């Protein structure tokens, strides 16, 4: 893979991760918060008794999601590049 493919993989991973912040992944029986992000929830909205700012972000899960989606985009790019040759 060249530098262009790596850059596309990283940008694609970040974009997909941020878009998964729109996906609600709250477990069915959880009350009091809504979880966002896939496959790991990295954004939380406190519903019951929110303090001053109800949104919380988990940076470890956010970075893990970015790495996960970067690898997925990299694999897809690799397969597409090999299929074109």
PyMOL Python script that loads the backbone (N, CA, C, O; Angstrom):
from pymol import cmd

cmd.read_pdbstr("""\
ATOM      1  N   UNK A   1       0.855  -1.189   0.000  1.00  0.00           N
ATOM      2  CA  UNK A   1       0.000   0.000   0.000  1.00  0.00           C
ATOM      3  C   UNK A   1       0.890   1.238   0.000  1.00  0.00           C
ATOM      4  O   UNK A   1       1.913   1.287   0.683  1.00  0.00           O
ATOM      5  N   UNK A   2       0.493   2.207  -0.756  1.00  0.00           N
ATOM      6  CA  UNK A   2       1.264   3.440  -0.816  1.00  0.00           C
ATOM      7  C   UNK A   2       0.720   4.451   0.198  1.00  0.00           C
ATOM      8  O   UNK A   2      -0.259   4.188   0.897  1.00  0.00           O
ATOM      9  N   UNK A   3       1.369   5.592   0.259  1.00  0.00           N
ATOM     10  CA  UNK A   3       0.991   6.620   1.243  1.00  0.00           C
ATOM     11  C   UNK A   3      -0.415   7.152   0.996  1.00  0.00           C
ATOM     12  O   UNK A   3      -1.123   7.512   1.936  1.00  0.00           O
ATOM     13  N   UNK A   4      -0.815   7.202  -0.269  1.00  0.00           N
ATOM     14  CA  UNK A   4      -2.163   7.694  -0.596  1.00  0.00           C
ATOM     15  C   UNK A   4      -3.230   6.752  -0.028  1.00  0.00           C
ATOM     16  O   UNK A   4      -4.235   7.206   0.520  1.00  0.00           O
ATOM     17  N   UNK A   5      -3.010   5.463  -0.158  1.00  0.00           N
ATOM     18  CA  UNK A   5      -3.960   4.482   0.362  1.00  0.00           C
ATOM     19  C   UNK A   5      -4.044   4.527   1.877  1.00  0.00           C
ATOM     20  O   UNK A   5      -5.124   4.389   2.451  1.00  0.00           O
ATOM     21  N   UNK A   6      -2.905   4.719   2.521  1.00  0.00           N
ATOM     22  CA  UNK A   6      -2.900   4.820   3.983  1.00  0.00           C
ATOM     23  C   UNK A   6      -3.669   6.060   4.431  1.00  0.00           C
ATOM     24  O   UNK A   6      -4.441   6.004   5.389  1.00  0.00           O
ATOM     25  N   UNK A   7      -3.461   7.169   3.745  1.00  0.00           N
ATOM     26  CA  UNK A   7      -4.177   8.401   4.084  1.00  0.00           C
ATOM     27  C   UNK A   7      -5.681   8.243   3.867  1.00  0.00           C
ATOM     28  O   UNK A   7      -6.477   8.699   4.689  1.00  0.00           O
ATOM     29  N   UNK A   8      -6.073   7.605   2.771  1.00  0.00           N
ATOM     30  CA  UNK A   8      -7.490   7.367   2.513  1.00  0.00           C
ATOM     31  C   UNK A   8      -8.078   6.461   3.591  1.00  0.00           C
ATOM     32  O   UNK A   8      -9.211   6.670   4.027  1.00  0.00           O
ATOM     33  N   UNK A   9      -7.314   5.457   4.022  1.00  0.00           N
ATOM     34  CA  UNK A   9      -7.781   4.560   5.079  1.00  0.00           C
ATOM     35  C   UNK A   9      -8.011   5.303   6.385  1.00  0.00           C
ATOM     36  O   UNK A   9      -9.023   5.090   7.052  1.00  0.00           O
ATOM     37  N   UNK A  10      -7.081   6.172   6.752  1.00  0.00           N
ATOM     38  CA  UNK A  10      -7.198   6.921   8.006  1.00  0.00           C
ATOM     39  C   UNK A  10      -8.375   7.884   7.945  1.00  0.00           C
ATOM     40  O   UNK A  10      -9.180   7.941   8.875  1.00  0.00           O
ATOM     41  N   UNK A  11      -8.480   8.636   6.862  1.00  0.00           N
ATOM     42  CA  UNK A  11      -9.594   9.588   6.726  1.00  0.00           C
ATOM     43  C   UNK A  11     -10.925   8.841   6.695  1.00  0.00           C
ATOM     44  O   UNK A  11     -11.892   9.261   7.331  1.00  0.00           O
ATOM     45  N   UNK A  12     -10.972   7.743   5.961  1.00  0.00           N
ATOM     46  CA  UNK A  12     -12.196   6.944   5.915  1.00  0.00           C
ATOM     47  C   UNK A  12     -12.566   6.383   7.269  1.00  0.00           C
ATOM     48  O   UNK A  12     -13.745   6.353   7.623  1.00  0.00           O
ATOM     49  N   UNK A  13     -11.577   5.937   8.036  1.00  0.00           N
ATOM     50  CA  UNK A  13     -11.835   5.419   9.381  1.00  0.00           C
ATOM     51  C   UNK A  13     -12.383   6.482  10.313  1.00  0.00           C
ATOM     52  O   UNK A  13     -13.300   6.217  11.090  1.00  0.00           O
ATOM     53  N   UNK A  14     -11.828   7.681  10.242  1.00  0.00           N
ATOM     54  CA  UNK A  14     -12.318   8.785  11.081  1.00  0.00           C
ATOM     55  C   UNK A  14     -13.735   9.176  10.684  1.00  0.00           C
ATOM     56  O   UNK A  14     -14.588   9.385  11.547  1.00  0.00           O
ATOM     57  N   UNK A  15     -13.989   9.276   9.390  1.00  0.00           N
ATOM     58  CA  UNK A  15     -15.322   9.674   8.914  1.00  0.00           C
ATOM     59  C   UNK A  15     -16.369   8.638   9.313  1.00  0.00           C
ATOM     60  O   UNK A  15     -17.433   8.997   9.816  1.00  0.00           O
ATOM     61  N   UNK A  16     -16.078   7.361   9.094  1.00  0.00           N
ATOM     62  CA  UNK A  16     -17.041   6.322   9.460  1.00  0.00           C
ATOM     63  C   UNK A  16     -17.277   6.306  10.968  1.00  0.00           C
ATOM     64  O   UNK A  16     -18.413   6.144  11.413  1.00  0.00           O
ATOM     65  N   UNK A  17     -16.230   6.469  11.746  1.00  0.00           N
ATOM     66  CA  UNK A  17     -16.390   6.501  13.199  1.00  0.00           C
ATOM     67  C   UNK A  17     -17.289   7.653  13.626  1.00  0.00           C
ATOM     68  O   UNK A  17     -18.166   7.472  14.470  1.00  0.00           O
ATOM     69  N   UNK A  18     -17.083   8.823  13.059  1.00  0.00           N
ATOM     70  CA  UNK A  18     -17.928   9.960  13.415  1.00  0.00           C
ATOM     71  C   UNK A  18     -19.362   9.747  12.960  1.00  0.00           C
ATOM     72  O   UNK A  18     -20.295  10.171  13.641  1.00  0.00           O
ATOM     73  N   UNK A  19     -19.551   9.098  11.821  1.00  0.00           N
ATOM     74  CA  UNK A  19     -20.913   8.806  11.364  1.00  0.00           C
ATOM     75  C   UNK A  19     -21.602   7.775  12.260  1.00  0.00           C
ATOM     76  O   UNK A  19     -22.820   7.819  12.428  1.00  0.00           O
ATOM     77  N   UNK A  20     -20.833   6.851  12.836  1.00  0.00           N
ATOM     78  CA  UNK A  20     -21.453   5.892  13.744  1.00  0.00           C
ATOM     79  C   UNK A  20     -21.867   6.545  15.054  1.00  0.00           C
ATOM     80  O   UNK A  20     -22.584   5.942  15.852  1.00  0.00           O
ATOM     81  N   UNK A  21     -21.422   7.765  15.276  1.00  0.00           N
ATOM     82  CA  UNK A  21     -21.897   8.523  16.432  1.00  0.00           C
ATOM     83  C   UNK A  21     -23.366   8.892  16.312  1.00  0.00           C
ATOM     84  O   UNK A  21     -23.958   9.388  17.271  1.00  0.00           O
ATOM     85  N   UNK A  22     -23.959   8.658  15.158  1.00  0.00           N
ATOM     86  CA  UNK A  22     -25.387   8.891  14.955  1.00  0.00           C
ATOM     87  C   UNK A  22     -26.213   7.629  15.210  1.00  0.00           C
ATOM     88  O   UNK A  22     -27.443   7.686  15.245  1.00  0.00           O
ATOM     89  N   UNK A  23     -25.536   6.492  15.388  1.00  0.00           N
ATOM     90  CA  UNK A  23     -26.218   5.213  15.575  1.00  0.00           C
ATOM     91  C   UNK A  23     -26.409   4.959  17.066  1.00  0.00           C
ATOM     92  O   UNK A  23     -25.440   4.934  17.826  1.00  0.00           O
ATOM     93  N   UNK A  24     -27.652   4.773  17.480  1.00  0.00           N
ATOM     94  CA  UNK A  24     -27.956   4.489  18.887  1.00  0.00           C
ATOM     95  C   UNK A  24     -27.679   3.017  19.149  1.00  0.00           C
ATOM     96  O   UNK A  24     -28.237   2.149  18.477  1.00  0.00           O
ATOM     97  N   UNK A  25     -26.820   2.730  20.122  1.00  0.00           N
ATOM     98  CA  UNK A  25     -26.458   1.358  20.473  1.00  0.00           C
ATOM     99  C   UNK A  25     -26.742   1.066  21.935  1.00  0.00           C
ATOM    100  O   UNK A  25     -26.052   0.255  22.554  1.00  0.00           O
ATOM    101  N   UNK A  26     -27.740   1.713  22.485  1.00  0.00           N
ATOM    102  CA  UNK A  26     -28.079   1.529  23.891  1.00  0.00           C
ATOM    103  C   UNK A  26     -28.611   0.115  24.120  1.00  0.00           C
ATOM    104  O   UNK A  26     -29.473  -0.344  23.372  1.00  0.00           O
ATOM    105  N   UNK A  27     -28.111  -0.582  25.142  1.00  0.00           N
ATOM    106  CA  UNK A  27     -28.676  -1.893  25.467  1.00  0.00           C
ATOM    107  C   UNK A  27     -30.155  -1.758  25.846  1.00  0.00           C
ATOM    108  O   UNK A  27     -30.563  -0.727  26.381  1.00  0.00           O
ATOM    109  N   UNK A  28     -30.954  -2.789  25.573  1.00  0.00           N
ATOM    110  CA  UNK A  28     -32.411  -2.677  25.757  1.00  0.00           C
ATOM    111  C   UNK A  28     -32.872  -2.299  27.161  1.00  0.00           C
ATOM    112  O   UNK A  28     -33.832  -1.542  27.300  1.00  0.00           O
ATOM    113  N   UNK A  29     -32.232  -2.791  28.180  1.00  0.00           N
ATOM    114  CA  UNK A  29     -32.715  -2.556  29.534  1.00  0.00           C
ATOM    115  C   UNK A  29     -32.009  -1.397  30.245  1.00  0.00           C
ATOM    116  O   UNK A  29     -32.214  -1.203  31.443  1.00  0.00           O
ATOM    117  N   UNK A  30     -31.200  -0.641  29.547  1.00  0.00           N
ATOM    118  CA  UNK A  30     -30.476   0.458  30.170  1.00  0.00           C
ATOM    119  C   UNK A  30     -31.367   1.694  30.250  1.00  0.00           C
ATOM    120  O   UNK A  30     -31.960   2.113  29.256  1.00  0.00           O
ATOM    121  N   UNK A  31     -31.450   2.260  31.433  1.00  0.00           N
ATOM    122  CA  UNK A  31     -32.258   3.456  31.641  1.00  0.00           C
ATOM    123  C   UNK A  31     -31.336   4.555  32.164  1.00  0.00           C
ATOM    124  O   UNK A  31     -30.502   4.312  33.036  1.00  0.00           O
ATOM    125  N   UNK A  32     -31.492   5.762  31.625  1.00  0.00           N
ATOM    126  CA  UNK A  32     -30.726   6.875  32.155  1.00  0.00           C
ATOM    127  C   UNK A  32     -29.697   7.442  31.210  1.00  0.00           C
ATOM    128  O   UNK A  32     -29.193   8.543  31.428  1.00  0.00           O
ATOM    129  N   UNK A  33     -29.376   6.709  30.165  1.00  0.00           N
ATOM    130  CA  UNK A  33     -28.386   7.200  29.212  1.00  0.00           C
ATOM    131  C   UNK A  33     -28.647   6.575  27.850  1.00  0.00           C
ATOM    132  O   UNK A  33     -29.223   5.492  27.744  1.00  0.00           O
ATOM    133  N   UNK A  34     -28.214   7.276  26.817  1.00  0.00           N
ATOM    134  CA  UNK A  34     -28.246   6.734  25.463  1.00  0.00           C
ATOM    135  C   UNK A  34     -26.810   6.604  24.988  1.00  0.00           C
ATOM    136  O   UNK A  34     -26.002   7.514  25.170  1.00  0.00           O
ATOM    137  N   UNK A  35     -26.497   5.469  24.377  1.00  0.00           N
ATOM    138  CA  UNK A  35     -25.157   5.204  23.874  1.00  0.00           C
ATOM    139  C   UNK A  35     -25.151   5.369  22.367  1.00  0.00           C
ATOM    140  O   UNK A  35     -26.112   5.004  21.688  1.00  0.00           O
ATOM    141  N   UNK A  36     -24.062   5.922  21.845  1.00  0.00           N
ATOM    142  CA  UNK A  36     -23.892   6.121  20.410  1.00  0.00           C
ATOM    143  C   UNK A  36     -22.518   5.625  20.002  1.00  0.00           C
ATOM    144  O   UNK A  36     -21.559   5.735  20.766  1.00  0.00           O
ATOM    145  N   UNK A  37     -22.421   5.078  18.793  1.00  0.00           N
ATOM    146  CA  UNK A  37     -21.149   4.579  18.278  1.00  0.00           C
ATOM    147  C   UNK A  37     -21.222   3.094  18.022  1.00  0.00           C
ATOM    148  O   UNK A  37     -21.920   2.364  18.727  1.00  0.00           O
ATOM    149  N   UNK A  38     -20.487   2.639  16.994  1.00  0.00           N
ATOM    150  CA  UNK A  38     -20.477   1.227  16.662  1.00  0.00           C
ATOM    151  C   UNK A  38     -19.101   0.852  16.153  1.00  0.00           C
ATOM    152  O   UNK A  38     -18.564   1.617  15.352  1.00  0.00           O
ATOM    153  N   UNK A  39     -18.498  -0.212  16.526  1.00  0.00           N
ATOM    154  CA  UNK A  39     -18.938  -1.313  17.364  1.00  0.00           C
ATOM    155  C   UNK A  39     -18.838  -1.027  18.854  1.00  0.00           C
ATOM    156  O   UNK A  39     -19.531  -1.670  19.643  1.00  0.00           O
ATOM    157  N   UNK A  40     -18.014  -0.101  19.256  1.00  0.00           N
ATOM    158  CA  UNK A  40     -17.941   0.268  20.676  1.00  0.00           C
ATOM    159  C   UNK A  40     -18.656   1.593  20.893  1.00  0.00           C
ATOM    160  O   UNK A  40     -18.460   2.527  20.116  1.00  0.00           O
ATOM    161  N   UNK A  41     -19.479   1.697  21.931  1.00  0.00           N
ATOM    162  CA  UNK A  41     -20.115   2.991  22.198  1.00  0.00           C
ATOM    163  C   UNK A  41     -19.071   3.972  22.726  1.00  0.00           C
ATOM    164  O   UNK A  41     -18.362   3.675  23.688  1.00  0.00           O
ATOM    165  N   UNK A  42     -18.983   5.127  22.101  1.00  0.00           N
ATOM    166  CA  UNK A  42     -17.984   6.110  22.518  1.00  0.00           C
ATOM    167  C   UNK A  42     -18.608   7.461  22.873  1.00  0.00           C
ATOM    168  O   UNK A  42     -17.913   8.364  23.339  1.00  0.00           O
ATOM    169  N   UNK A  43     -19.900   7.597  22.656  1.00  0.00           N
ATOM    170  CA  UNK A  43     -20.587   8.847  22.971  1.00  0.00           C
ATOM    171  C   UNK A  43     -21.817   8.517  23.806  1.00  0.00           C
ATOM    172  O   UNK A  43     -22.612   7.650  23.441  1.00  0.00           O
ATOM    173  N   UNK A  44     -21.967   9.209  24.923  1.00  0.00           N
ATOM    174  CA  UNK A  44     -23.068   8.948  25.840  1.00  0.00           C
ATOM    175  C   UNK A  44     -23.850  10.230  26.087  1.00  0.00           C
ATOM    176  O   UNK A  44     -23.275  11.304  26.266  1.00  0.00           O
ATOM    177  N   UNK A  45     -25.161  10.097  26.092  1.00  0.00           N
ATOM    178  CA  UNK A  45     -26.024  11.226  26.432  1.00  0.00           C
ATOM    179  C   UNK A  45     -26.793  10.848  27.692  1.00  0.00           C
ATOM    180  O   UNK A  45     -27.579   9.900  27.688  1.00  0.00           O
ATOM    181  N   UNK A  46     -26.565  11.585  28.757  1.00  0.00           N
ATOM    182  CA  UNK A  46     -27.266  11.327  30.005  1.00  0.00           C
ATOM    183  C   UNK A  46     -28.683  11.865  29.895  1.00  0.00           C
ATOM    184  O   UNK A  46     -28.886  13.040  29.587  1.00  0.00           O
ATOM    185  N   UNK A  47     -29.665  11.001  30.149  1.00  0.00           N
ATOM    186  CA  UNK A  47     -31.060  11.379  30.011  1.00  0.00           C
ATOM    187  C   UNK A  47     -31.652  11.741  31.360  1.00  0.00           C
ATOM    188  O   UNK A  47     -32.347  12.749  31.493  1.00  0.00           O
ATOM    189  N   UNK A  48     -31.377  10.923  32.351  1.00  0.00           N
ATOM    190  CA  UNK A  48     -31.900  11.167  33.695  1.00  0.00           C
ATOM    191  C   UNK A  48     -30.867  11.974  34.473  1.00  0.00           C
ATOM    192  O   UNK A  48     -29.704  11.586  34.583  1.00  0.00           O
ATOM    193  N   UNK A  49     -31.309  13.083  35.000  1.00  0.00           N
ATOM    194  CA  UNK A  49     -30.477  13.985  35.809  1.00  0.00           C
ATOM    195  C   UNK A  49     -29.186  14.386  35.115  1.00  0.00           C
ATOM    196  O   UNK A  49     -28.106  14.176  35.666  1.00  0.00           O
ATOM    197  N   UNK A  50     -29.271  14.956  33.923  1.00  0.00           N
ATOM    198  CA  UNK A  50     -28.024  15.419  33.299  1.00  0.00           C
ATOM    199  C   UNK A  50     -27.462  16.602  34.067  1.00  0.00           C
ATOM    200  O   UNK A  50     -28.202  17.469  34.532  1.00  0.00           O
ATOM    201  N   UNK A  51     -26.185  16.625  34.189  1.00  0.00           N
ATOM    202  CA  UNK A  51     -25.562  17.727  34.909  1.00  0.00           C
ATOM    203  C   UNK A  51     -25.616  18.967  34.028  1.00  0.00           C
ATOM    204  O   UNK A  51     -26.656  19.238  33.428  1.00  0.00           O
ATOM    205  N   UNK A  52     -24.567  19.704  33.934  1.00  0.00           N
ATOM    206  CA  UNK A  52     -24.570  20.910  33.130  1.00  0.00           C
ATOM    207  C   UNK A  52     -24.510  20.608  31.633  1.00  0.00           C
ATOM    208  O   UNK A  52     -25.127  21.300  30.823  1.00  0.00           O
ATOM    209  N   UNK A  53     -23.774  19.587  31.287  1.00  0.00           N
ATOM    210  CA  UNK A  53     -23.631  19.203  29.876  1.00  0.00           C
ATOM    211  C   UNK A  53     -23.877  17.700  29.789  1.00  0.00           C
ATOM    212  O   UNK A  53     -23.057  16.928  30.285  1.00  0.00           O
ATOM    213  N   UNK A  54     -24.985  17.252  29.170  1.00  0.00           N
ATOM    214  CA  UNK A  54     -25.353  15.831  29.224  1.00  0.00           C
ATOM    215  C   UNK A  54     -24.522  14.901  28.345  1.00  0.00           C
ATOM    216  O   UNK A  54     -24.657  13.683  28.469  1.00  0.00           O
ATOM    217  N   UNK A  55     -23.672  15.417  27.470  1.00  0.00           N
ATOM    218  CA  UNK A  55     -22.898  14.567  26.562  1.00  0.00           C
ATOM    219  C   UNK A  55     -21.549  14.215  27.164  1.00  0.00           C
ATOM    220  O   UNK A  55     -20.844  15.084  27.677  1.00  0.00           O
ATOM    221  N   UNK A  56     -21.194  12.948  27.101  1.00  0.00           N
ATOM    222  CA  UNK A  56     -19.891  12.465  27.567  1.00  0.00           C
ATOM    223  C   UNK A  56     -19.262  11.637  26.453  1.00  0.00           C
ATOM    224  O   UNK A  56     -19.960  10.897  25.759  1.00  0.00           O
ATOM    225  N   UNK A  57     -17.957  11.756  26.281  1.00  0.00           N
ATOM    226  CA  UNK A  57     -17.244  10.981  25.265  1.00  0.00           C
ATOM    227  C   UNK A  57     -16.199  10.104  25.938  1.00  0.00           C
ATOM    228  O   UNK A  57     -15.485  10.548  26.837  1.00  0.00           O
ATOM    229  N   UNK A  58     -16.119   8.868  25.498  1.00  0.00           N
ATOM    230  CA  UNK A  58     -15.110   7.924  25.983  1.00  0.00           C
ATOM    231  C   UNK A  58     -13.997   7.874  24.938  1.00  0.00           C
ATOM    232  O   UNK A  58     -14.168   7.282  23.873  1.00  0.00           O
ATOM    233  N   UNK A  59     -12.868   8.490  25.243  1.00  0.00           N
ATOM    234  CA  UNK A  59     -11.785   8.619  24.262  1.00  0.00           C
ATOM    235  C   UNK A  59     -11.134   7.288  23.909  1.00  0.00           C
ATOM    236  O   UNK A  59     -10.682   7.101  22.780  1.00  0.00           O
ATOM    237  N   UNK A  60     -11.082   6.363  24.863  1.00  0.00           N
ATOM    238  CA  UNK A  60     -10.479   5.054  24.573  1.00  0.00           C
ATOM    239  C   UNK A  60     -11.323   4.314  23.538  1.00  0.00           C
ATOM    240  O   UNK A  60     -10.785   3.765  22.576  1.00  0.00           O
ATOM    241  N   UNK A  61     -12.640   4.297  23.730  1.00  0.00           N
ATOM    242  CA  UNK A  61     -13.512   3.645  22.751  1.00  0.00           C
ATOM    243  C   UNK A  61     -13.505   4.380  21.416  1.00  0.00           C
ATOM    244  O   UNK A  61     -13.604   3.746  20.366  1.00  0.00           O
ATOM    245  N   UNK A  62     -13.390   5.706  21.439  1.00  0.00           N
ATOM    246  CA  UNK A  62     -13.327   6.485  20.207  1.00  0.00           C
ATOM    247  C   UNK A  62     -12.083   6.120  19.400  1.00  0.00           C
ATOM    248  O   UNK A  62     -12.172   5.896  18.193  1.00  0.00           O
ATOM    249  N   UNK A  63     -10.940   6.059  20.048  1.00  0.00           N
ATOM    250  CA  UNK A  63      -9.697   5.699  19.357  1.00  0.00           C
ATOM    251  C   UNK A  63      -9.760   4.259  18.866  1.00  0.00           C
ATOM    252  O   UNK A  63      -9.296   3.959  17.766  1.00  0.00           O
ATOM    253  N   UNK A  64     -10.329   3.365  19.672  1.00  0.00           N
ATOM    254  CA  UNK A  64     -10.464   1.961  19.250  1.00  0.00           C
ATOM    255  C   UNK A  64     -11.362   1.857  18.018  1.00  0.00           C
ATOM    256  O   UNK A  64     -11.068   1.082  17.108  1.00  0.00           O
ATOM    257  N   UNK A  65     -12.449   2.625  17.975  1.00  0.00           N
ATOM    258  CA  UNK A  65     -13.323   2.620  16.804  1.00  0.00           C
ATOM    259  C   UNK A  65     -12.618   3.182  15.575  1.00  0.00           C
ATOM    260  O   UNK A  65     -12.772   2.652  14.475  1.00  0.00           O
ATOM    261  N   UNK A  66     -11.851   4.245  15.754  1.00  0.00           N
ATOM    262  CA  UNK A  66     -11.106   4.807  14.619  1.00  0.00           C
ATOM    263  C   UNK A  66     -10.122   3.784  14.073  1.00  0.00           C
ATOM    264  O   UNK A  66     -10.000   3.634  12.858  1.00  0.00           O
ATOM    265  N   UNK A  67      -9.424   3.084  14.948  1.00  0.00           N
ATOM    266  CA  UNK A  67      -8.479   2.051  14.502  1.00  0.00           C
ATOM    267  C   UNK A  67      -9.228   0.923  13.798  1.00  0.00           C
ATOM    268  O   UNK A  67      -8.794   0.454  12.746  1.00  0.00           O
ATOM    269  N   UNK A  68     -10.343   0.486  14.368  1.00  0.00           N
ATOM    270  CA  UNK A  68     -11.137  -0.590  13.780  1.00  0.00           C
ATOM    271  C   UNK A  68     -11.585  -0.233  12.373  1.00  0.00           C
ATOM    272  O   UNK A  68     -11.387  -1.016  11.443  1.00  0.00           O
ATOM    273  N   UNK A  69     -12.190   0.944  12.203  1.00  0.00           N
ATOM    274  CA  UNK A  69     -12.706   1.329  10.891  1.00  0.00           C
ATOM    275  C   UNK A  69     -11.576   1.655   9.915  1.00  0.00           C
ATOM    276  O   UNK A  69     -11.744   1.461   8.712  1.00  0.00           O
ATOM    277  N   UNK A  70     -10.433   2.144  10.394  1.00  0.00           N
ATOM    278  CA  UNK A  70      -9.288   2.381   9.519  1.00  0.00           C
ATOM    279  C   UNK A  70      -8.778   1.063   8.941  1.00  0.00           C
ATOM    280  O   UNK A  70      -8.447   0.987   7.757  1.00  0.00           O
ATOM    281  N   UNK A  71      -8.716   0.036   9.770  1.00  0.00           N
ATOM    282  CA  UNK A  71      -8.281  -1.280   9.296  1.00  0.00           C
ATOM    283  C   UNK A  71      -9.281  -1.840   8.285  1.00  0.00           C
ATOM    284  O   UNK A  71      -8.880  -2.395   7.262  1.00  0.00           O
ATOM    285  N   UNK A  72     -10.581  -1.698   8.561  1.00  0.00           N
ATOM    286  CA  UNK A  72     -11.603  -2.192   7.639  1.00  0.00           C
ATOM    287  C   UNK A  72     -11.498  -1.482   6.290  1.00  0.00           C
ATOM    288  O   UNK A  72     -11.535  -2.130   5.243  1.00  0.00           O
ATOM    289  N   UNK A  73     -11.368  -0.155   6.310  1.00  0.00           N
ATOM    290  CA  UNK A  73     -11.245   0.600   5.050  1.00  0.00           C
ATOM    291  C   UNK A  73      -9.955   0.209   4.333  1.00  0.00           C
ATOM    292  O   UNK A  73      -9.943   0.106   3.106  1.00  0.00           O
ATOM    293  N   UNK A  74      -8.875  -0.010   5.073  1.00  0.00           N
ATOM    294  CA  UNK A  74      -7.618  -0.431   4.467  1.00  0.00           C
ATOM    295  C   UNK A  74      -7.733  -1.784   3.791  1.00  0.00           C
ATOM    296  O   UNK A  74      -7.193  -1.984   2.703  1.00  0.00           O
ATOM    297  N   UNK A  75      -8.435  -2.715   4.427  1.00  0.00           N
ATOM    298  CA  UNK A  75      -8.630  -4.040   3.826  1.00  0.00           C
ATOM    299  C   UNK A  75      -9.455  -3.931   2.549  1.00  0.00           C
ATOM    300  O   UNK A  75      -9.130  -4.556   1.540  1.00  0.00           O
ATOM    301  N   UNK A  76     -10.522  -3.136   2.592  1.00  0.00           N
ATOM    302  CA  UNK A  76     -11.357  -2.951   1.398  1.00  0.00           C
ATOM    303  C   UNK A  76     -10.544  -2.317   0.270  1.00  0.00           C
ATOM    304  O   UNK A  76     -10.638  -2.754  -0.877  1.00  0.00           O
ATOM    305  N   UNK A  77      -9.752  -1.296   0.581  1.00  0.00           N
ATOM    306  CA  UNK A  77      -8.913  -0.664  -0.448  1.00  0.00           C
ATOM    307  C   UNK A  77      -7.909  -1.649  -1.029  1.00  0.00           C
ATOM    308  O   UNK A  77      -7.673  -1.660  -2.237  1.00  0.00           O
ATOM    309  N   UNK A  78      -7.318  -2.474  -0.175  1.00  0.00           N
ATOM    310  CA  UNK A  78      -6.352  -3.465  -0.634  1.00  0.00           C
ATOM    311  C   UNK A  78      -7.004  -4.456  -1.591  1.00  0.00           C
ATOM    312  O   UNK A  78      -6.441  -4.788  -2.634  1.00  0.00           O
ATOM    313  N   UNK A  79      -8.187  -4.922  -1.231  1.00  0.00           N
ATOM    314  CA  UNK A  79      -8.898  -5.877  -2.092  1.00  0.00           C
ATOM    315  C   UNK A  79      -9.282  -5.229  -3.421  1.00  0.00           C
ATOM    316  O   UNK A  79      -9.169  -5.856  -4.474  1.00  0.00           O
ATOM    317  N   UNK A  80      -9.735  -3.980  -3.375  1.00  0.00           N
ATOM    318  CA  UNK A  80     -10.115  -3.271  -4.618  1.00  0.00           C
ATOM    319  C   UNK A  80      -8.890  -3.071  -5.497  1.00  0.00           C
ATOM    320  O   UNK A  80      -8.965  -3.264  -6.710  1.00  0.00           O
ATOM    321  N   UNK A  81      -7.764  -2.688  -4.904  1.00  0.00           N
ATOM    322  CA  UNK A  81      -6.556  -2.481  -5.696  1.00  0.00           C
ATOM    323  C   UNK A  81      -6.075  -3.782  -6.329  1.00  0.00           C
ATOM    324  O   UNK A  81      -5.638  -3.774  -7.479  1.00  0.00           O
ATOM    325  N   UNK A  82      -6.144  -4.890  -5.614  1.00  0.00           N
ATOM    326  CA  UNK A  82      -5.734  -6.187  -6.155  1.00  0.00           C
ATOM    327  C   UNK A  82      -6.697  -6.663  -7.237  1.00  0.00           C
ATOM    328  O   UNK A  82      -6.284  -7.318  -8.194  1.00  0.00           O
ATOM    329  N   UNK A  83      -7.981  -6.335  -7.086  1.00  0.00           N
ATOM    330  CA  UNK A  83      -8.968  -6.764  -8.076  1.00  0.00           C
ATOM    331  C   UNK A  83      -8.809  -6.001  -9.386  1.00  0.00           C
ATOM    332  O   UNK A  83      -9.118  -6.526 -10.456  1.00  0.00           O
ATOM    333  N   UNK A  84      -8.331  -4.771  -9.305  1.00  0.00           N
ATOM    334  CA  UNK A  84      -8.138  -3.952 -10.519  1.00  0.00           C
ATOM    335  C   UNK A  84      -6.940  -4.408 -11.344  1.00  0.00           C
ATOM    336  O   UNK A  84      -6.898  -4.182 -12.553  1.00  0.00           O
ATOM    337  N   UNK A  85      -5.974  -5.043 -10.704  1.00  0.00           N
ATOM    338  CA  UNK A  85      -4.749  -5.459 -11.422  1.00  0.00           C
ATOM    339  C   UNK A  85      -4.925  -6.744 -12.146  1.00  0.00           C
ATOM    340  O   UNK A  85      -3.992  -7.222 -12.792  1.00  0.00           O
TER     341      UNK A  85
END
""", "prot")
cmd.dss("prot")
cmd.show_as("cartoon", "prot")
cmd.util.cbc("prot")
cmd.orient("prot")
